[in-house]
């Protein structure tokens, strides 16, 4: 027994001395400590989320989705590696955000982890940075996918459905890992070249704004024509140089308005939808005096509207740009044909909608919408009791069961009546308001593209004269391209033969053509030239509360 005691004591001493070494190399102990560390981060994350009802950047609904997401993964962190540091690629995301215009994410959110609360305990920093990056990322993803601002609030007449996006759907893609996060972000913004070019122009005009912009021209400047001399010409030269890369051949203080300065003014007029004659009159003066902040706001509104569009602009489609009074036929990014259009006047604006042209209607009859009947045709009939008959209109009961003699109707009563029991229908012919051709497209708002007998209006700079529909300057050429993609002349010939037959009939298209009525007051052409147009409906006014010099 006495010999056994020293052995037991020595064995216990050896075990005690070796215990730290066993702890260091024991894999089970490593796993237990790792789980304990992870558990503590989960506990902190759960507590952080439970103590906040909404995020600093995210909307209440997006924040609620984020909380549910973390709950479903038992509050495990997503962006923290090894429980000790954020993922290395986070800095790449921050760089992307810095380079993207109009995200609503300020510089204070773009701090790398190394600079974020360096004096705080590590685990607290990690959890706070996890949530901070989640908010930043989800705000950025939503901005790229569907825009920073809500169409319902900022442009109620924008009725085009955006692409689908949800916080949980996006985070689910991240977790599945089929694509890297950077690849997922690449797939969110509009792929169309029109959007990409606009982001570059935003940076150009923002740099001008940060330098102080440009001064308005003196009110005393008279009308200037090419070849004139005036002491105000140097002010005009400075204004042009403030916006464009313009190296004048004339001395800075030269009073002569000629050569290169005239060419620069003509280019300015063309880019602003004015007659490019070089004459600096009231319309040109008004555009020159638009401050750079307003130009930036126009760019921002157009960027947002691009983000509001769906992402399937890949094949053949038509786009009407309402403020530009133009219709363009696209093949993906390629705008290969453009024509002038007439759009709704200010009191009857054309909404932004999307639809699909399914067929053509030749020699159409016009079933006049009730609102136009009451507002436009009833007063004309009162002024001239033979107006409807002379203009080719029939009056029918609303159910079209009976033709009614216009002379038997008390038209004055229907100026204020709540119910209008008649349908006015204009027969097909040269004077028909739809012309000889209508492009059939489903629309809850009775908006479509059509021909017109009023050809002279296409020569005007401002072409907002319709009741909402879009009148096309070259409808036969457009129809020919839709009927026969490879031989549009043959398609046009087919159309004209149908028109000359005189009957109202439908002609099917070989493929359905998507059409978008959009509202871009700024766009950038293939040569990188920025074009600006007037906000004819005031639809950019709600963007006035947006700071153009903060992200």
C-alpha positions in Angstrom: 0.0 0.0 0.0 2.8 2.4 0.9 4.5 1.6 -2.5 1.2 2.4 -4.3 0.7 5.9 -2.8 3.7 7.5 -4.4 2.7 5.9 -7.8 -0.8 7.4 -7.6 0.5 10.8 -6.6 3.1 10.8 -9.4 0.4 9.7 -11.9 -1.9 12.5 -10.8 0.9 15.1 -11.1 1.7 13.9 -14.6 -2.0 14.1 -15.6 -2.3 17.5 -14.1 0.8 18.8 -16.0 -0.3 17.2 -19.3 -3.9 18.5 -19.1 -3.2 21.9 -20.9 -1.5 20.0 -23.7 -4.4 17.7 -24.2 -6.8 20.7 -24.3 -4.7 22.3 -27.0 -4.6 19.3 -29.3 -8.1 17.8 -28.6 -10.3 18.2 -31.7 -13.4 17.8 -29.7 -12.5 20.7 -27.5 -11.8 22.8 -30.6 -15.3 22.0 -32.0 -16.9 22.8 -28.6 -15.2 26.1 -28.4 -16.1 27.0 -32.0 -19.8 26.1 -31.3 -19.7 28.2 -28.1 -18.3 31.2 -30.1 -20.9 30.8 -32.8 -23.6 30.4 -30.1 -22.5 33.7 -28.5 -22.7 35.5 -31.9 -26.1 34.0 -32.5 -27.2 35.2 -29.1 -26.0 38.7 -29.8 -27.6 38.7 -33.2 -30.9 37.5 -31.8 -30.8 40.2 -29.2 -29.9 43.0 -31.7 -32.8 42.0 -34.0 -35.2 41.7 -31.1 -34.4 45.1 -29.8 -35.2 46.9 -33.1 -38.5 47.3 -34.8 -37.1 48.6 -38.1 -33.8 49.3 -39.8 -32.0 52.5 -40.5 -32.1 52.0 -44.3 -34.6 49.3 -45.0 -38.4 49.9 -45.1 -40.4 48.3 -42.4 -41.6 45.5 -44.7 -38.0 44.7 -45.9 -36.7 44.8 -42.3 -39.4 42.3 -41.2 -38.3 40.0 -44.1 -34.7 40.2 -42.9 -35.7 39.3 -39.3 -37.7 36.3 -40.6 -34.7 35.3 -42.7 -32.3 35.3 -39.7 -34.9 33.5 -37.6 -35.2 30.6 -40.2 -31.4 30.1 -40.1 -31.4 30.2 -36.2 -29.6 33.6 -36.2 -26.4 32.3 -37.8 -24.4 35.1 -39.4 -24.1 35.2 -43.1 -21.2 37.6 -43.8 -18.9 36.7 -40.9 -16.2 34.1 -41.5 -14.6 31.9 -38.8 -16.5 34.0 -36.2 -13.6 36.4 -36.4 -13.8 38.6 -39.5 -16.2 39.6 -42.3 -15.8 38.1 -45.8 -13.0 39.6 -47.9 -15.3 40.3 -50.8 -17.4 42.8 -48.8 -15.0 45.5 -49.8 -15.7 44.7 -53.5 -19.4 45.2 -52.8 -18.7 48.6 -51.1 -16.7 49.7 -54.1 -19.7 48.8 -56.3 -22.0 50.8 -54.2 -19.6 53.8 -54.3 -19.6 53.6 -58.1 -23.4 53.3 -58.6 -25.4 56.6 -59.0 -28.3 57.5 -56.8 -28.5 54.6 -54.3 -29.5 56.5 -51.2 -26.6 54.9 -49.3 -24.4 57.6 -47.7 -20.6 57.3 -47.2 -21.1 56.6 -43.5 -22.4 53.2 -44.5 -19.4 52.4 -46.7 -16.8 52.1 -43.9 -14.7 48.9 -44.0 -14.7 46.6 -41.0 -11.2 47.7 -40.0 -12.5 51.2 -39.4 -15.8 50.3 -37.9 -16.0 50.9 -34.1 -12.4 49.7 -33.5 -12.7 50.2 -29.7 -15.8 48.0 -29.3 -15.5 44.3 -28.2 -14.9 42.1 -31.3 -18.1 40.1 -31.1 -20.2 43.2 -30.7 -18.4 44.7 -33.7 -19.0 41.6 -35.8 -22.7 41.3 -35.1 -23.3 45.0 -35.7 -21.3 44.9 -38.9 -23.3 41.8 -40.0 -26.6 43.7 -39.7 -25.1 46.9 -41.1 -23.9 45.1 -44.2 -27.3 43.2 -44.6 -29.1 46.5 -44.6 -26.7 48.1 -47.0 -26.7 45.1 -49.4 -30.5 44.7 -49.4 -31.0 48.5 -50.0 -28.5 48.3 -52.8 -30.1 45.2 -54.3 -33.6 46.7 -54.2 -32.4 49.9 -55.8 -30.7 48.1 -58.7 -33.7 45.7 -59.1 -36.7 48.0 -58.9 -35.5 51.5 -58.1 -34.8 53.5 -55.0 -38.1 55.4 -55.2 -41.7 54.2 -55.4 -43.5 54.8 -58.8 -46.8 55.1 -56.9 -45.4 58.1 -55.0 -43.1 59.7 -57.4 -44.9 59.1 -60.7 -48.5 57.8 -60.3 -48.9 57.8 -64.1 -46.2 55.1 -64.4 -48.3 52.0 -64.8 -45.6 49.6 -66.2 -45.1 46.6 -63.8 -41.6 46.3 -62.5 -39.7 43.0 -62.2 -40.4 40.8 -59.1 -38.1 41.3 -56.2 -38.2 40.3 -52.5 -35.7 40.4 -49.7 -36.2 36.7 -48.8 -36.0 35.7 -52.5 -32.7 37.5 -52.9 -31.2 36.2 -49.7 -32.4 32.7 -50.7 -30.3 33.0 -53.9 -27.3 34.1 -51.8 -27.6 31.1 -49.5 -28.1 28.6 -52.3 -24.8 29.8 -53.7 -25.5 28.9 -57.4 -23.9 32.3 -58.2 -21.5 34.5 -56.3 -23.0 37.6 -54.6 -21.2 39.8 -57.1 -22.8 37.8 -60.0 -26.2 38.1 -58.4 -25.8 41.9 -58.1 -24.7 42.0 -61.8 -28.0 40.5 -62.8 -30.2 43.1 -61.0 -29.8 46.4 -62.8 -31.2 47.1 -66.3 -28.9 45.5 -68.9 -30.0 47.8 -71.7 -27.3 50.1 -73.0 -29.6 53.1 -72.6 -29.4 52.7 -68.8 -25.6 52.0 -68.8 -24.9 55.2 -70.8 -27.1 57.2 -68.5 -25.1 56.2 -65.4 -22.0 57.6 -67.1 -23.7 60.9 -67.9 -24.9 61.2 -64.3 -21.2 61.2 -63.2 -20.3 63.8 -65.8 -23.1 66.3 -64.7 -22.5 65.6 -61.0 -18.9 66.6 -61.4 -20.0 69.8 -63.1 -22.4 70.5 -60.1 -19.6 69.9 -57.6 -17.5 72.5 -59.4 -20.3 75.0 -59.0 -22.3 74.5 -62.2 -22.8 77.4 -64.6 -24.2 80.9 -64.3 -27.4 82.0 -65.9 -27.0 84.3 -68.9 -27.5 88.0 -68.2 -31.1 89.1 -68.8 -29.9 91.9 -71.1 -28.7 89.5 -73.9 -30.5 90.4 -77.1 -31.5 87.9 -79.7 -28.3 86.6 -81.3 -28.0 85.4 -84.9 -24.9 83.8 -86.5 -22.6 86.6 -87.6 -23.7 89.1 -85.0 -21.3 90.9 -82.7 -22.3 91.7 -79.1 -20.6 92.4 -75.8 -22.7 89.5 -74.4 -21.1 86.9 -76.6 -18.3 86.1 -74.1 -21.0 85.2 -71.5 -22.6 82.8 -74.0 -19.1 81.3 -74.7 -18.5 80.8 -71.0 -21.9 79.1 -70.5 -21.3 76.6 -73.4 -17.8 75.8 -72.1 -19.1 75.1 -68.6 -21.2 72.2 -69.9 -19.2 70.9 -72.9 -15.7 70.1 -74.0 -15.5 73.2 -76.2 -12.2 74.7 -77.4 -13.1 78.0 -78.9 -11.0 79.3 -81.9 -11.9 82.8 -80.9 -10.4 84.7 -77.9 -12.3 84.3 -74.7 -13.5 87.9 -74.8 -14.3 88.1 -78.5 -17.7 89.7 -79.2 -18.2 87.8 -82.5 -20.8 85.2 -82.6 -19.7 82.9 -85.5 -17.9 79.7 -86.6 -17.2 77.3 -83.7 -19.5 79.0 -81.2 -22.4 78.9 -83.6 -21.7 75.2 -84.2 -21.6 74.5 -80.4 -25.0 76.3 -80.0 -26.5 74.3 -82.8 -25.4 71.1 -81.1 -26.8 72.4 -77.8 -30.2 73.1 -79.6 -30.3 69.7 -81.2 -29.6 68.0 -77.9 -32.4 69.9 -76.3 -35.0 69.3 -79.0 -34.9 72.7 -80.5 -34.5 73.8 -84.1 -30.8 73.8 -84.6 -30.5 77.1 -86.4 -27.9 78.8 -84.2 -30.3 81.6 -83.3 -30.2 82.4 -79.5 -33.8 83.3 -79.0 -36.2 82.9 -76.0 -36.4 79.1 -76.3 -32.7 78.6 -76.5 -32.1 81.1 -73.7 -34.6 79.2 -71.5 -32.7 75.9 -72.0 -29.3 77.5 -71.4 -30.6 78.9 -68.1 -31.7 75.5 -66.8 -29.4 75.0 -63.8 -27.2 71.9 -63.5 -29.1 70.7 -60.5 -32.3 70.5 -62.6 -30.3 68.6 -65.3 -29.2 66.1 -62.6 -32.7 65.7 -61.3 -33.8 64.9 -64.8 -31.1 62.3 -65.1 -32.0 60.8 -61.7 -35.7 60.6 -62.7 -34.7 58.8 -66.0 -32.4 56.4 -64.1 -35.2 55.5 -61.8 -37.6 54.9 -64.6 -35.1 52.6 -66.3 -35.0 50.7 -63.0 -38.8 50.5 -62.9 -38.9 48.8 -66.3 -39.0 45.0 -66.6 -35.7 43.3 -67.7 -37.0 41.5 -70.8 -36.0 44.2 -73.3 -33.9 41.7 -75.3 -35.7 41.1 -78.6 -37.8 43.3 -80.8 -39.8 46.0 -79.1 -41.2 49.5 -79.5 -40.5 52.3 -77.1 -42.4 55.6 -77.2 -40.6 58.3 -75.3 -43.4 60.8 -74.5 -41.3 63.9 -73.7 -39.2 63.4 -76.8 -42.3 62.9 -79.0 -40.6 59.9 -80.7 -41.2 56.2 -81.2 -38.2 53.9 -81.7 -38.2 50.3 -83.0 -35.4 48.4 -81.1 -33.6 45.1 -81.6 -32.2 44.6 -78.1 -29.9 47.6 -77.6 -30.0 48.6 -81.2 -32.4 51.5 -82.1 -32.7 50.9 -85.8 -35.7 53.0 -86.8 -37.3 56.2 -85.3 -40.3 58.3 -86.2 -42.1 61.3 -84.7 -45.2 60.9 -82.7 -48.0 63.1 -81.2 -48.8 62.4 -77.6 -51.5 63.5 -75.1 -51.8 67.2 -74.2 -51.1 68.3 -70.7 -54.7 68.1 -69.5 -55.1 64.6 -71.1 -51.6 63.1 -70.6 -50.5 59.8 -72.1 -49.8 57.4 -69.3 -46.7 55.2 -69.1 -48.0 51.7 -69.9 -46.8 48.5 -71.5 -48.7 46.3 -73.9 -48.2 44.1 -76.9 -49.2 44.8 -80.5 -51.0 41.7 -81.7 -52.5 42.8 -85.1 -53.2 45.8 -87.3 -56.7 47.2 -88.1 -57.0 48.8 -91.5 -59.7 51.4 -92.4 -60.8 51.4 -88.7 -64.0 52.8 -87.4 -63.6 55.0 -84.3 -65.7 54.2 -81.3 -65.3 57.5 -79.4 -64.6 57.1 -75.6 -67.4 58.6 -73.6 -65.2 61.2 -72.0 -64.1 62.6 -75.4 -67.7 62.5 -76.6 -68.9 64.7 -73.8 -65.9 67.0 -73.6 -65.1 67.5 -77.3 -67.9 66.4 -79.6 -71.0 67.4 -77.7 -69.9 71.1 -77.6 -69.0 71.0 -81.4 -72.5 69.5 -82.2 -74.1 72.3 -80.1 -72.1 74.9 -82.1 -73.0 73.3 -85.4 -76.0 71.0 -85.5 -74.6 69.2 -88.6 -71.1 68.7 -87.2 -71.5 64.9 -86.5 -73.1 64.2 -89.8 -70.5 66.2 -91.8 -67.6 64.6 -89.9 -68.8 61.0 -90.6 -70.2 60.2 -87.1 -73.1 57.9 -86.3 -75.0 58.1 -83.1 -76.0 54.8 -81.6 -77.6 53.7 -78.3 -74.9 52.5 -76.0 -75.7 48.8 -76.6 -75.4 49.5 -80.4 -78.9 48.2 -81.0 -80.2 51.3 -82.7 -79.0 54.3 -84.8 -80.3 57.6 -83.4 -81.0 60.8 -85.4 -78.7 63.6 -83.9 -81.5 66.1 -84.4 -83.7 64.3 -81.9 -81.2 64.6 -79.0 -81.0 67.5 -76.5 -77.2 67.9 -76.6 -77.2 70.7 -74.1 -78.5 68.4 -71.5 -75.5 66.1 -71.9 -73.0 68.8 -71.2 -73.6 68.2 -67.4 -75.5 64.9 -67.3 -73.9 62.1 -65.3 -75.0 59.5 -67.8 -74.4 59.5 -71.5 -76.5 56.8 -73.1 -75.1 57.1 -76.6 -72.1 55.7 -78.5 -70.6 58.0 -81.2 -68.9 56.1 -84.0 -66.9 57.6 -86.8 -67.0 55.7 -90.0 -63.8 54.7 -91.8 -62.4 57.2 -94.3 -59.9 59.9 -94.9 -61.2 62.2 -92.1 -61.4 59.4 -89.5 -59.5 60.5 -86.4 -57.6 57.2 -86.4 -56.5 57.7 -90.0 -56.3 54.5 -92.1 -54.5 52.3 -89.6 -54.7 51.4 -85.9 -52.1 49.2 -84.1 -54.2 46.9 -81.9 -52.8 46.5 -78.4 -54.8 45.5 -75.2 -55.1 48.5 -72.9 -57.3 49.1 -69.8 -56.9 52.8 -70.6 -57.9 52.7 -74.2 -54.5 53.9 -75.3 -53.0 52.7 -78.6 -50.9 53.8 -81.6 -52.6 55.0 -84.8 -52.5 57.0 -88.0 -53.9 60.5 -88.2 -55.3 62.8 -90.9 -53.7 65.8 -89.1 -50.2 65.5 -90.7 -49.2 69.2 -90.2 -48.7 68.8 -86.4 -45.7 66.5 -86.9 -43.6 69.5 -88.0 -43.9 71.2 -84.6 -41.2 71.0 -81.9 -43.7 70.4 -79.2 -46.2 67.7 -80.2 -48.6 67.2 -77.2 -52.0 67.5 -78.9 -53.9 64.2 -78.6 -56.3 62.9 -76.0 -53.8 60.4 -74.7 -53.3 58.0 -77.7 -50.1 58.1 -79.8 -50.3 59.3 -83.4 -47.5 58.0 -85.6 -46.0 60.1 -88.3 -45.0 57.1 -90.5 -47.5 54.4 -89.6 -47.3 52.5 -93.0 -43.5 52.2 -92.7 -43.8 50.9 -89.2 -46.5 48.4 -90.1 -44.4 47.2 -93.0 -41.5 46.4 -90.7 -43.8 44.6 -88.3 -45.5 42.6 -91.0 -42.3 41.5 -92.7 -39.1 41.8 -90.7 -36.7 40.9 -93.6 -38.6 42.6 -96.4 -40.4 45.6 -94.9 -41.2 47.0 -98.4 -43.2 43.9 -99.1 -45.0 44.3 -95.8 -45.9 47.9 -96.6 -47.2 46.8 -100.0 -49.4 44.2 -98.4 -50.8 46.9 -96.0 -51.5 49.4 -98.8 -53.4 46.8 -100.8 -55.6 46.1 -97.8 -56.2 49.8 -97.2 -57.1 50.5 -100.9 -59.7 47.7 -100.8 -61.6 50.0 -98.5 -62.9 47.4 -96.0 -62.4 47.4 -92.3 -60.3 44.3 -91.6 -57.6 42.9 -89.3 -54.1 41.8 -90.3 -52.3 39.5 -88.0 -48.6 40.0 -87.3 -46.0 37.1 -87.6 -44.9 37.9 -84.0 -46.3 39.9 -81.2 -44.4 43.1 -80.5 -44.0 44.5 -77.0 -44.6 48.2 -76.7 -43.6 50.6 -73.9 -44.9 54.1 -73.4 -42.1 55.7 -71.3 -41.2 59.1 -69.9 -37.5 59.8 -70.2 -36.6 63.5 -70.0 -33.0 62.6 -70.4 -31.4 59.9 -72.5 -28.0 59.2 -74.0 -27.5 58.3 -77.7 -25.1 55.8 -79.2 -22.4 58.5 -79.6 -22.6 59.3 -75.9 -24.5 62.6 -76.4 -26.9 63.5 -73.6 -30.3 64.7 -74.7 -32.7 66.7 -72.5 -36.4 67.4 -73.0 -39.0 69.5 -71.2 -41.0 67.8 -68.4 -44.2 68.4 -70.4 -46.5 66.8 -67.8 -44.6 67.9 -64.7 -44.0 64.3 -63.8 -40.5 65.1 -62.5 -41.8 67.6 -60.0 -42.1 65.0 -57.2 -38.3 64.4 -57.6 -37.7 68.0 -56.3 -37.3 66.7 -52.7 -34.5 64.4 -53.8 -31.0 65.7 -53.1 -29.1 65.5 -56.3 -25.6 65.7 -54.6 -26.1 63.0 -52.1 -26.3 59.3 -52.6 
